């Protein structure tokens, strides 16, 4: 099983809009982290489609090791 690239060992603080669909990068190759820009094409990864349940600023995983994707769960502190 392929492992994703770790673009940063810290979460990305982003403001999400209620009802809006986001595509979280799972491969770590996107230049538009934490969101997908299509850099995964031809690889083993595909983006995670996620709809924000409310408008808020939150932490999205930057290390790609979270067990609560796309939300940061602190996994970057264990690596």
PDB file of N, CA, C and O in Angstrom:
ATOM      1  N   UNK A   1       0.845  -1.188   0.000  1.00  0.00           N
ATOM      2  CA  UNK A   1       0.000   0.000   0.000  1.00  0.00           C
ATOM      3  C   UNK A   1       0.888   1.249   0.000  1.00  0.00           C
ATOM      4  O   UNK A   1       1.811   1.371   0.806  1.00  0.00           O
ATOM      5  N   UNK A   2       0.597   2.154  -0.901  1.00  0.00           N
ATOM      6  CA  UNK A   2       1.349   3.410  -0.999  1.00  0.00           C
ATOM      7  C   UNK A   2       1.037   4.331   0.165  1.00  0.00           C
ATOM      8  O   UNK A   2      -0.090   4.353   0.661  1.00  0.00           O
ATOM      9  N   UNK A   3       2.032   5.091   0.604  1.00  0.00           N
ATOM     10  CA  UNK A   3       1.831   6.087   1.653  1.00  0.00           C
ATOM     11  C   UNK A   3       1.791   7.468   1.006  1.00  0.00           C
ATOM     12  O   UNK A   3       2.528   7.737   0.057  1.00  0.00           O
ATOM     13  N   UNK A   4       0.923   8.344   1.525  1.00  0.00           N
ATOM     14  CA  UNK A   4       0.886   9.700   0.986  1.00  0.00           C
ATOM     15  C   UNK A   4       2.120  10.497   1.390  1.00  0.00           C
ATOM     16  O   UNK A   4       2.795  10.170   2.365  1.00  0.00           O
ATOM     17  N   UNK A   5       2.398  11.536   0.632  1.00  0.00           N
ATOM     18  CA  UNK A   5       3.456  12.487   0.968  1.00  0.00           C
ATOM     19  C   UNK A   5       2.952  13.356   2.118  1.00  0.00           C
ATOM     20  O   UNK A   5       1.770  13.698   2.154  1.00  0.00           O
ATOM     21  N   UNK A   6       3.807  13.710   3.037  1.00  0.00           N
ATOM     22  CA  UNK A   6       3.447  14.589   4.154  1.00  0.00           C
ATOM     23  C   UNK A   6       3.857  16.015   3.785  1.00  0.00           C
ATOM     24  O   UNK A   6       5.035  16.356   3.898  1.00  0.00           O
ATOM     25  N   UNK A   7       2.908  16.864   3.344  1.00  0.00           N
ATOM     26  CA  UNK A   7       3.275  18.225   2.956  1.00  0.00           C
ATOM     27  C   UNK A   7       3.679  19.113   4.127  1.00  0.00           C
ATOM     28  O   UNK A   7       4.481  20.030   3.950  1.00  0.00           O
ATOM     29  N   UNK A   8       3.139  18.860   5.323  1.00  0.00           N
ATOM     30  CA  UNK A   8       3.563  19.599   6.518  1.00  0.00           C
ATOM     31  C   UNK A   8       3.096  18.854   7.759  1.00  0.00           C
ATOM     32  O   UNK A   8       2.050  18.205   7.750  1.00  0.00           O
ATOM     33  N   UNK A   9       3.876  18.952   8.819  1.00  0.00           N
ATOM     34  CA  UNK A   9       3.540  18.288  10.083  1.00  0.00           C
ATOM     35  C   UNK A   9       2.805  19.242  11.012  1.00  0.00           C
ATOM     36  O   UNK A   9       3.183  19.430  12.168  1.00  0.00           O
ATOM     37  N   UNK A  10       1.766  19.829  10.486  1.00  0.00           N
ATOM     38  CA  UNK A  10       0.900  20.731  11.234  1.00  0.00           C
ATOM     39  C   UNK A  10      -0.408  20.823  10.458  1.00  0.00           C
ATOM     40  O   UNK A  10      -0.428  20.597   9.248  1.00  0.00           O
ATOM     41  N   UNK A  11      -1.489  21.149  11.137  1.00  0.00           N
ATOM     42  CA  UNK A  11      -2.757  21.288  10.420  1.00  0.00           C
ATOM     43  C   UNK A  11      -2.821  22.572   9.595  1.00  0.00           C
ATOM     44  O   UNK A  11      -2.068  23.517   9.829  1.00  0.00           O
ATOM     45  N   UNK A  12      -3.723  22.584   8.639  1.00  0.00           N
ATOM     46  CA  UNK A  12      -4.031  23.787   7.864  1.00  0.00           C
ATOM     47  C   UNK A  12      -5.278  24.406   8.483  1.00  0.00           C
ATOM     48  O   UNK A  12      -6.307  23.738   8.587  1.00  0.00           O
ATOM     49  N   UNK A  13      -5.208  25.663   8.893  1.00  0.00           N
ATOM     50  CA  UNK A  13      -6.375  26.376   9.421  1.00  0.00           C
ATOM     51  C   UNK A  13      -7.117  26.980   8.236  1.00  0.00           C
ATOM     52  O   UNK A  13      -6.573  27.805   7.502  1.00  0.00           O
ATOM     53  N   UNK A  14      -8.361  26.559   8.060  1.00  0.00           N
ATOM     54  CA  UNK A  14      -9.153  27.026   6.922  1.00  0.00           C
ATOM     55  C   UNK A  14     -10.558  27.388   7.384  1.00  0.00           C
ATOM     56  O   UNK A  14     -11.071  26.834   8.356  1.00  0.00           O
ATOM     57  N   UNK A  15     -11.165  28.319   6.679  1.00  0.00           N
ATOM     58  CA  UNK A  15     -12.557  28.673   6.933  1.00  0.00           C
ATOM     59  C   UNK A  15     -13.408  27.969   5.894  1.00  0.00           C
ATOM     60  O   UNK A  15     -13.210  28.139   4.691  1.00  0.00           O
ATOM     61  N   UNK A  16     -14.352  27.180   6.368  1.00  0.00           N
ATOM     62  CA  UNK A  16     -15.246  26.410   5.509  1.00  0.00           C
ATOM     63  C   UNK A  16     -16.633  27.018   5.546  1.00  0.00           C
ATOM     64  O   UNK A  16     -17.050  27.580   6.559  1.00  0.00           O
ATOM     65  N   UNK A  17     -17.348  26.901   4.432  1.00  0.00           N
ATOM     66  CA  UNK A  17     -18.699  27.444   4.338  1.00  0.00           C
ATOM     67  C   UNK A  17     -19.729  26.318   4.399  1.00  0.00           C
ATOM     68  O   UNK A  17     -19.603  25.314   3.697  1.00  0.00           O
ATOM     69  N   UNK A  18     -20.737  26.488   5.231  1.00  0.00           N
ATOM     70  CA  UNK A  18     -21.796  25.499   5.391  1.00  0.00           C
ATOM     71  C   UNK A  18     -22.398  25.103   4.042  1.00  0.00           C
ATOM     72  O   UNK A  18     -22.743  25.962   3.230  1.00  0.00           O
ATOM     73  N   UNK A  19     -22.519  23.803   3.814  1.00  0.00           N
ATOM     74  CA  UNK A  19     -23.133  23.276   2.597  1.00  0.00           C
ATOM     75  C   UNK A  19     -22.218  23.220   1.389  1.00  0.00           C
ATOM     76  O   UNK A  19     -22.589  22.639   0.370  1.00  0.00           O
ATOM     77  N   UNK A  20     -21.044  23.802   1.472  1.00  0.00           N
ATOM     78  CA  UNK A  20     -20.114  23.801   0.343  1.00  0.00           C
ATOM     79  C   UNK A  20     -19.332  22.487   0.311  1.00  0.00           C
ATOM     80  O   UNK A  20     -18.945  21.957   1.352  1.00  0.00           O
ATOM     81  N   UNK A  21     -19.107  21.972  -0.902  1.00  0.00           N
ATOM     82  CA  UNK A  21     -18.352  20.737  -1.078  1.00  0.00           C
ATOM     83  C   UNK A  21     -16.880  21.052  -1.268  1.00  0.00           C
ATOM     84  O   UNK A  21     -16.514  21.935  -2.044  1.00  0.00           O
ATOM     85  N   UNK A  22     -16.041  20.317  -0.547  1.00  0.00           N
ATOM     86  CA  UNK A  22     -14.590  20.463  -0.626  1.00  0.00           C
ATOM     87  C   UNK A  22     -13.988  19.113  -0.987  1.00  0.00           C
ATOM     88  O   UNK A  22     -14.562  18.067  -0.685  1.00  0.00           O
ATOM     89  N   UNK A  23     -12.845  19.144  -1.625  1.00  0.00           N
ATOM     90  CA  UNK A  23     -12.119  17.924  -1.971  1.00  0.00           C
ATOM     91  C   UNK A  23     -10.751  17.998  -1.299  1.00  0.00           C
ATOM     92  O   UNK A  23      -9.863  18.726  -1.742  1.00  0.00           O
ATOM     93  N   UNK A  24     -10.600  17.230  -0.217  1.00  0.00           N
ATOM     94  CA  UNK A  24      -9.376  17.214   0.576  1.00  0.00           C
ATOM     95  C   UNK A  24      -8.348  16.318  -0.097  1.00  0.00           C
ATOM     96  O   UNK A  24      -8.651  15.186  -0.473  1.00  0.00           O
ATOM     97  N   UNK A  25      -7.134  16.827  -0.247  1.00  0.00           N
ATOM     98  CA  UNK A  25      -6.041  16.081  -0.865  1.00  0.00           C
ATOM     99  C   UNK A  25      -5.635  14.915   0.028  1.00  0.00           C
ATOM    100  O   UNK A  25      -5.339  15.115   1.206  1.00  0.00           O
ATOM    101  N   UNK A  26      -5.618  13.703  -0.515  1.00  0.00           N
ATOM    102  CA  UNK A  26      -5.199  12.523   0.243  1.00  0.00           C
ATOM    103  C   UNK A  26      -3.791  12.069  -0.119  1.00  0.00           C
ATOM    104  O   UNK A  26      -3.188  11.287   0.616  1.00  0.00           O
ATOM    105  N   UNK A  27      -3.258  12.547  -1.243  1.00  0.00           N
ATOM    106  CA  UNK A  27      -1.939  12.086  -1.706  1.00  0.00           C
ATOM    107  C   UNK A  27      -0.792  12.930  -1.164  1.00  0.00           C
ATOM    108  O   UNK A  27       0.337  12.451  -1.063  1.00  0.00           O
ATOM    109  N   UNK A  28      -1.074  14.186  -0.814  1.00  0.00           N
ATOM    110  CA  UNK A  28      -0.051  15.096  -0.312  1.00  0.00           C
ATOM    111  C   UNK A  28       0.704  15.840  -1.405  1.00  0.00           C
ATOM    112  O   UNK A  28       1.618  16.608  -1.104  1.00  0.00           O
ATOM    113  N   UNK A  29       0.343  15.627  -2.666  1.00  0.00           N
ATOM    114  CA  UNK A  29       1.073  16.238  -3.776  1.00  0.00           C
ATOM    115  C   UNK A  29       0.484  17.549  -4.274  1.00  0.00           C
ATOM    116  O   UNK A  29       1.137  18.265  -5.034  1.00  0.00           O
ATOM    117  N   UNK A  30      -0.721  17.875  -3.866  1.00  0.00           N
ATOM    118  CA  UNK A  30      -1.390  19.081  -4.346  1.00  0.00           C
ATOM    119  C   UNK A  30      -0.622  20.352  -3.983  1.00  0.00           C
ATOM    120  O   UNK A  30      -0.100  20.474  -2.875  1.00  0.00           O
ATOM    121  N   UNK A  31      -0.559  21.274  -4.902  1.00  0.00           N
ATOM    122  CA  UNK A  31       0.055  22.577  -4.644  1.00  0.00           C
ATOM    123  C   UNK A  31      -0.932  23.510  -3.938  1.00  0.00           C
ATOM    124  O   UNK A  31      -0.555  24.604  -3.517  1.00  0.00           O
ATOM    125  N   UNK A  32      -2.187  23.086  -3.807  1.00  0.00           N
ATOM    126  CA  UNK A  32      -3.230  23.903  -3.178  1.00  0.00           C
ATOM    127  C   UNK A  32      -3.672  23.286  -1.853  1.00  0.00           C
ATOM    128  O   UNK A  32      -4.861  23.296  -1.532  1.00  0.00           O
ATOM    129  N   UNK A  33      -2.732  22.755  -1.089  1.00  0.00           N
ATOM    130  CA  UNK A  33      -3.024  22.109   0.198  1.00  0.00           C
ATOM    131  C   UNK A  33      -3.884  22.997   1.077  1.00  0.00           C
ATOM    132  O   UNK A  33      -3.696  24.214   1.098  1.00  0.00           O
ATOM    133  N   UNK A  34      -4.825  22.409   1.800  1.00  0.00           N
ATOM    134  CA  UNK A  34      -5.078  20.995   1.967  1.00  0.00           C
ATOM    135  C   UNK A  34      -6.048  20.427   0.944  1.00  0.00           C
ATOM    136  O   UNK A  34      -6.512  19.295   1.081  1.00  0.00           O
ATOM    137  N   UNK A  35      -6.351  21.204  -0.069  1.00  0.00           N
ATOM    138  CA  UNK A  35      -7.342  20.786  -1.058  1.00  0.00           C
ATOM    139  C   UNK A  35      -6.686  20.203  -2.304  1.00  0.00           C
ATOM    140  O   UNK A  35      -5.526  20.486  -2.605  1.00  0.00           O
ATOM    141  N   UNK A  36      -7.443  19.391  -3.014  1.00  0.00           N
ATOM    142  CA  UNK A  36      -6.950  18.694  -4.197  1.00  0.00           C
ATOM    143  C   UNK A  36      -6.856  19.627  -5.403  1.00  0.00           C
ATOM    144  O   UNK A  36      -7.734  20.460  -5.627  1.00  0.00           O
ATOM    145  N   UNK A  37      -5.779  19.475  -6.172  1.00  0.00           N
ATOM    146  CA  UNK A  37      -5.636  20.204  -7.443  1.00  0.00           C
ATOM    147  C   UNK A  37      -5.450  19.231  -8.616  1.00  0.00           C
ATOM    148  O   UNK A  37      -5.131  19.654  -9.728  1.00  0.00           O
ATOM    149  N   UNK A  38      -5.648  17.933  -8.369  1.00  0.00           N
ATOM    150  CA  UNK A  38      -5.533  16.938  -9.428  1.00  0.00           C
ATOM    151  C   UNK A  38      -4.156  16.320  -9.559  1.00  0.00           C
ATOM    152  O   UNK A  38      -3.934  15.525 -10.473  1.00  0.00           O
ATOM    153  N   UNK A  39      -3.222  16.655  -8.682  1.00  0.00           N
ATOM    154  CA  UNK A  39      -1.852  16.141  -8.766  1.00  0.00           C
ATOM    155  C   UNK A  39      -1.776  14.624  -8.575  1.00  0.00           C
ATOM    156  O   UNK A  39      -0.764  14.013  -8.917  1.00  0.00           O
ATOM    157  N   UNK A  40      -2.817  14.020  -8.042  1.00  0.00           N
ATOM    158  CA  UNK A  40      -2.845  12.577  -7.788  1.00  0.00           C
ATOM    159  C   UNK A  40      -3.062  11.751  -9.055  1.00  0.00           C
ATOM    160  O   UNK A  40      -2.850  10.539  -9.040  1.00  0.00           O
ATOM    161  N   UNK A  41      -3.475  12.379 -10.139  1.00  0.00           N
ATOM    162  CA  UNK A  41      -3.863  11.646 -11.357  1.00  0.00           C
ATOM    163  C   UNK A  41      -2.796  10.639 -11.761  1.00  0.00           C
ATOM    164  O   UNK A  41      -1.610  10.959 -11.845  1.00  0.00           O
ATOM    165  N   UNK A  42      -3.252   9.403 -12.010  1.00  0.00           N
ATOM    166  CA  UNK A  42      -2.352   8.331 -12.399  1.00  0.00           C
ATOM    167  C   UNK A  42      -1.754   7.592 -11.217  1.00  0.00           C
ATOM    168  O   UNK A  42      -0.996   6.639 -11.400  1.00  0.00           O
ATOM    169  N   UNK A  43      -2.084   8.020 -10.009  1.00  0.00           N
ATOM    170  CA  UNK A  43      -1.547   7.394  -8.802  1.00  0.00           C
ATOM    171  C   UNK A  43      -2.602   6.586  -8.072  1.00  0.00           C
ATOM    172  O   UNK A  43      -3.701   6.374  -8.585  1.00  0.00           O
ATOM    173  N   UNK A  44      -2.268   6.141  -6.888  1.00  0.00           N
ATOM    174  CA  UNK A  44      -3.146   5.283  -6.095  1.00  0.00           C
ATOM    175  C   UNK A  44      -4.155   6.055  -5.245  1.00  0.00           C
ATOM    176  O   UNK A  44      -4.986   5.443  -4.574  1.00  0.00           O
ATOM    177  N   UNK A  45      -4.097   7.379  -5.260  1.00  0.00           N
ATOM    178  CA  UNK A  45      -4.952   8.183  -4.390  1.00  0.00           C
ATOM    179  C   UNK A  45      -6.028   8.918  -5.165  1.00  0.00           C
ATOM    180  O   UNK A  45      -5.899   9.174  -6.362  1.00  0.00           O
ATOM    181  N   UNK A  46      -7.097   9.252  -4.450  1.00  0.00           N
ATOM    182  CA  UNK A  46      -8.136  10.115  -5.005  1.00  0.00           C
ATOM    183  C   UNK A  46      -8.588  11.032  -3.875  1.00  0.00           C
ATOM    184  O   UNK A  46      -8.461  10.672  -2.705  1.00  0.00           O
ATOM    185  N   UNK A  47      -9.114  12.210  -4.203  1.00  0.00           N
ATOM    186  CA  UNK A  47      -9.485  13.162  -3.155  1.00  0.00           C
ATOM    187  C   UNK A  47     -10.675  12.677  -2.334  1.00  0.00           C
ATOM    188  O   UNK A  47     -11.472  11.856  -2.789  1.00  0.00           O
ATOM    189  N   UNK A  48     -10.776  13.200  -1.123  1.00  0.00           N
ATOM    190  CA  UNK A  48     -11.893  12.902  -0.242  1.00  0.00           C
ATOM    191  C   UNK A  48     -12.927  14.016  -0.391  1.00  0.00           C
ATOM    192  O   UNK A  48     -12.655  15.170  -0.063  1.00  0.00           O
ATOM    193  N   UNK A  49     -14.102  13.667  -0.884  1.00  0.00           N
ATOM    194  CA  UNK A  49     -15.192  14.634  -1.013  1.00  0.00           C
ATOM    195  C   UNK A  49     -15.800  14.842   0.366  1.00  0.00           C
ATOM    196  O   UNK A  49     -16.116  13.883   1.070  1.00  0.00           O
ATOM    197  N   UNK A  50     -15.960  16.110   0.743  1.00  0.00           N
ATOM    198  CA  UNK A  50     -16.445  16.438   2.084  1.00  0.00           C
ATOM    199  C   UNK A  50     -17.310  17.687   2.014  1.00  0.00           C
ATOM    200  O   UNK A  50     -16.923  18.675   1.391  1.00  0.00           O
ATOM    201  N   UNK A  51     -18.478  17.652   2.646  1.00  0.00           N
ATOM    202  CA  UNK A  51     -19.393  18.797   2.683  1.00  0.00           C
ATOM    203  C   UNK A  51     -19.370  19.370   4.097  1.00  0.00           C
ATOM    204  O   UNK A  51     -19.605  18.655   5.071  1.00  0.00           O
ATOM    205  N   UNK A  52     -19.085  20.663   4.197  1.00  0.00           N
ATOM    206  CA  UNK A  52     -19.028  21.329   5.501  1.00  0.00           C
ATOM    207  C   UNK A  52     -20.420  21.391   6.106  1.00  0.00           C
ATOM    208  O   UNK A  52     -21.371  21.813   5.450  1.00  0.00           O
ATOM    209  N   UNK A  53     -20.537  20.966   7.367  1.00  0.00           N
ATOM    210  CA  UNK A  53     -21.846  20.972   8.023  1.00  0.00           C
ATOM    211  C   UNK A  53     -22.197  22.324   8.637  1.00  0.00           C
ATOM    212  O   UNK A  53     -23.351  22.572   8.988  1.00  0.00           O
ATOM    213  N   UNK A  54     -21.189  23.204   8.765  1.00  0.00           N
ATOM    214  CA  UNK A  54     -21.456  24.564   9.236  1.00  0.00           C
ATOM    215  C   UNK A  54     -20.303  25.469   8.816  1.00  0.00           C
ATOM    216  O   UNK A  54     -19.210  24.996   8.505  1.00  0.00           O
ATOM    217  N   UNK A  55     -20.557  26.760   8.811  1.00  0.00           N
ATOM    218  CA  UNK A  55     -19.506  27.728   8.500  1.00  0.00           C
ATOM    219  C   UNK A  55     -18.644  27.883   9.747  1.00  0.00           C
ATOM    220  O   UNK A  55     -19.134  28.225  10.824  1.00  0.00           O
ATOM    221  N   UNK A  56     -17.352  27.625   9.577  1.00  0.00           N
ATOM    222  CA  UNK A  56     -16.434  27.712  10.709  1.00  0.00           C
ATOM    223  C   UNK A  56     -14.989  27.666  10.238  1.00  0.00           C
ATOM    224  O   UNK A  56     -14.697  27.240   9.121  1.00  0.00           O
ATOM    225  N   UNK A  57     -14.097  28.110  11.102  1.00  0.00           N
ATOM    226  CA  UNK A  57     -12.666  27.946  10.873  1.00  0.00           C
ATOM    227  C   UNK A  57     -12.260  26.694  11.631  1.00  0.00           C
ATOM    228  O   UNK A  57     -12.573  26.550  12.813  1.00  0.00           O
ATOM    229  N   UNK A  58     -11.564  25.790  10.955  1.00  0.00           N
ATOM    230  CA  UNK A  58     -11.195  24.512  11.550  1.00  0.00           C
ATOM    231  C   UNK A  58      -9.808  24.083  11.089  1.00  0.00           C
ATOM    232  O   UNK A  58      -9.200  24.734  10.240  1.00  0.00           O
ATOM    233  N   UNK A  59      -9.318  22.999  11.646  1.00  0.00           N
ATOM    234  CA  UNK A  59      -8.002  22.472  11.303  1.00  0.00           C
ATOM    235  C   UNK A  59      -8.139  21.219  10.447  1.00  0.00           C
ATOM    236  O   UNK A  59      -8.681  20.206  10.889  1.00  0.00           O
ATOM    237  N   UNK A  60      -7.643  21.300   9.224  1.00  0.00           N
ATOM    238  CA  UNK A  60      -7.627  20.136   8.344  1.00  0.00           C
ATOM    239  C   UNK A  60      -6.237  19.531   8.361  1.00  0.00           C
ATOM    240  O   UNK A  60      -5.242  20.252   8.435  1.00  0.00           O
ATOM    241  N   UNK A  61      -6.165  18.225   8.293  1.00  0.00           N
ATOM    242  CA  UNK A  61      -4.913  17.489   8.401  1.00  0.00           C
ATOM    243  C   UNK A  61      -3.916  17.908   7.324  1.00  0.00           C
ATOM    244  O   UNK A  61      -4.261  18.039   6.150  1.00  0.00           O
ATOM    245  N   UNK A  62      -2.674  18.116   7.752  1.00  0.00           N
ATOM    246  CA  UNK A  62      -1.598  18.463   6.834  1.00  0.00           C
ATOM    247  C   UNK A  62      -0.613  17.330   6.630  1.00  0.00           C
ATOM    248  O   UNK A  62       0.128  17.325   5.647  1.00  0.00           O
ATOM    249  N   UNK A  63      -0.593  16.354   7.558  1.00  0.00           N
ATOM    250  CA  UNK A  63       0.381  15.261   7.476  1.00  0.00           C
ATOM    251  C   UNK A  63      -0.162  14.053   6.719  1.00  0.00           C
ATOM    252  O   UNK A  63       0.600  13.162   6.344  1.00  0.00           O
ATOM    253  N   UNK A  64      -1.469  14.016   6.493  1.00  0.00           N
ATOM    254  CA  UNK A  64      -2.161  12.937   5.774  1.00  0.00           C
ATOM    255  C   UNK A  64      -2.204  11.628   6.559  1.00  0.00           C
ATOM    256  O   UNK A  64      -2.425  10.568   5.973  1.00  0.00           O
ATOM    257  N   UNK A  65      -1.993  11.687   7.885  1.00  0.00           N
ATOM    258  CA  UNK A  65      -2.019  10.485   8.713  1.00  0.00           C
ATOM    259  C   UNK A  65      -3.224  10.434   9.650  1.00  0.00           C
ATOM    260  O   UNK A  65      -3.351   9.493  10.433  1.00  0.00           O
ATOM    261  N   UNK A  66      -4.099  11.418   9.584  1.00  0.00           N
ATOM    262  CA  UNK A  66      -5.252  11.478  10.479  1.00  0.00           C
ATOM    263  C   UNK A  66      -6.165  10.258  10.327  1.00  0.00           C
ATOM    264  O   UNK A  66      -6.270   9.674   9.248  1.00  0.00           O
ATOM    265  N   UNK A  67      -6.808   9.897  11.406  1.00  0.00           N
ATOM    266  CA  UNK A  67      -7.811   8.828  11.389  1.00  0.00           C
ATOM    267  C   UNK A  67      -9.216   9.433  11.321  1.00  0.00           C
ATOM    268  O   UNK A  67     -10.212   8.711  11.327  1.00  0.00           O
ATOM    269  N   UNK A  68      -9.283  10.777  11.256  1.00  0.00           N
ATOM    270  CA  UNK A  68     -10.567  11.494  11.199  1.00  0.00           C
ATOM    271  C   UNK A  68     -10.648  12.373   9.951  1.00  0.00           C
ATOM    272  O   UNK A  68     -11.185  13.479  10.007  1.00  0.00           O
ATOM    273  N   UNK A  69     -10.129  11.898   8.850  1.00  0.00           N
ATOM    274  CA  UNK A  69     -10.034  12.699   7.621  1.00  0.00           C
ATOM    275  C   UNK A  69     -11.354  13.390   7.290  1.00  0.00           C
ATOM    276  O   UNK A  69     -12.420  12.780   7.378  1.00  0.00           O
ATOM    277  N   UNK A  70     -11.277  14.646   6.915  1.00  0.00           N
ATOM    278  CA  UNK A  70     -10.113  15.470   6.664  1.00  0.00           C
ATOM    279  C   UNK A  70      -9.628  16.259   7.881  1.00  0.00           C
ATOM    280  O   UNK A  70      -8.692  17.051   7.776  1.00  0.00           O
ATOM    281  N   UNK A  71     -10.261  16.044   9.028  1.00  0.00           N
ATOM    282  CA  UNK A  71      -9.929  16.824  10.222  1.00  0.00           C
ATOM    283  C   UNK A  71      -8.630  16.359  10.864  1.00  0.00           C
ATOM    284  O   UNK A  71      -8.309  15.170  10.849  1.00  0.00           O
ATOM    285  N   UNK A  72      -7.897  17.290  11.419  1.00  0.00           N
ATOM    286  CA  UNK A  72      -6.655  16.967  12.128  1.00  0.00           C
ATOM    287  C   UNK A  72      -6.999  16.262  13.439  1.00  0.00           C
ATOM    288  O   UNK A  72      -7.890  16.697  14.169  1.00  0.00           O
ATOM    289  N   UNK A  73      -6.289  15.170  13.732  1.00  0.00           N
ATOM    290  CA  UNK A  73      -6.474  14.464  14.999  1.00  0.00           C
ATOM    291  C   UNK A  73      -5.185  14.429  15.832  1.00  0.00           C
ATOM    292  O   UNK A  73      -5.103  13.705  16.824  1.00  0.00           O
ATOM    293  N   UNK A  74      -4.189  15.211  15.425  1.00  0.00           N
ATOM    294  CA  UNK A  74      -2.941  15.274  16.154  1.00  0.00           C
ATOM    295  C   UNK A  74      -1.926  14.209  15.748  1.00  0.00           C
ATOM    296  O   UNK A  74      -0.869  14.101  16.370  1.00  0.00           O
ATOM    297  N   UNK A  75      -2.224  13.428  14.728  1.00  0.00           N
ATOM    298  CA  UNK A  75      -1.301  12.369  14.282  1.00  0.00           C
ATOM    299  C   UNK A  75       0.080  12.896  13.931  1.00  0.00           C
ATOM    300  O   UNK A  75       1.063  12.166  14.056  1.00  0.00           O
ATOM    301  N   UNK A  76       0.177  14.153  13.494  1.00  0.00           N
ATOM    302  CA  UNK A  76       1.468  14.731  13.129  1.00  0.00           C
ATOM    303  C   UNK A  76       2.423  14.796  14.318  1.00  0.00           C
ATOM    304  O   UNK A  76       3.636  14.879  14.128  1.00  0.00           O
ATOM    305  N   UNK A  77       1.903  14.761  15.519  1.00  0.00           N
ATOM    306  CA  UNK A  77       2.758  14.812  16.706  1.00  0.00           C
ATOM    307  C   UNK A  77       3.363  13.442  17.040  1.00  0.00           C
ATOM    308  O   UNK A  77       4.279  13.349  17.857  1.00  0.00           O
ATOM    309  N   UNK A  78       2.848  12.382  16.406  1.00  0.00           N
ATOM    310  CA  UNK A  78       3.329  11.032  16.664  1.00  0.00           C
ATOM    311  C   UNK A  78       4.391  10.578  15.681  1.00  0.00           C
ATOM    312  O   UNK A  78       5.066   9.574  15.909  1.00  0.00           O
ATOM    313  N   UNK A  79       4.539  11.306  14.600  1.00  0.00           N
ATOM    314  CA  UNK A  79       5.495  10.897  13.555  1.00  0.00           C
ATOM    315  C   UNK A  79       6.879  11.458  13.808  1.00  0.00           C
ATOM    316  O   UNK A  79       7.797  11.210  13.026  1.00  0.00           O
TER     317      UNK A  79
END
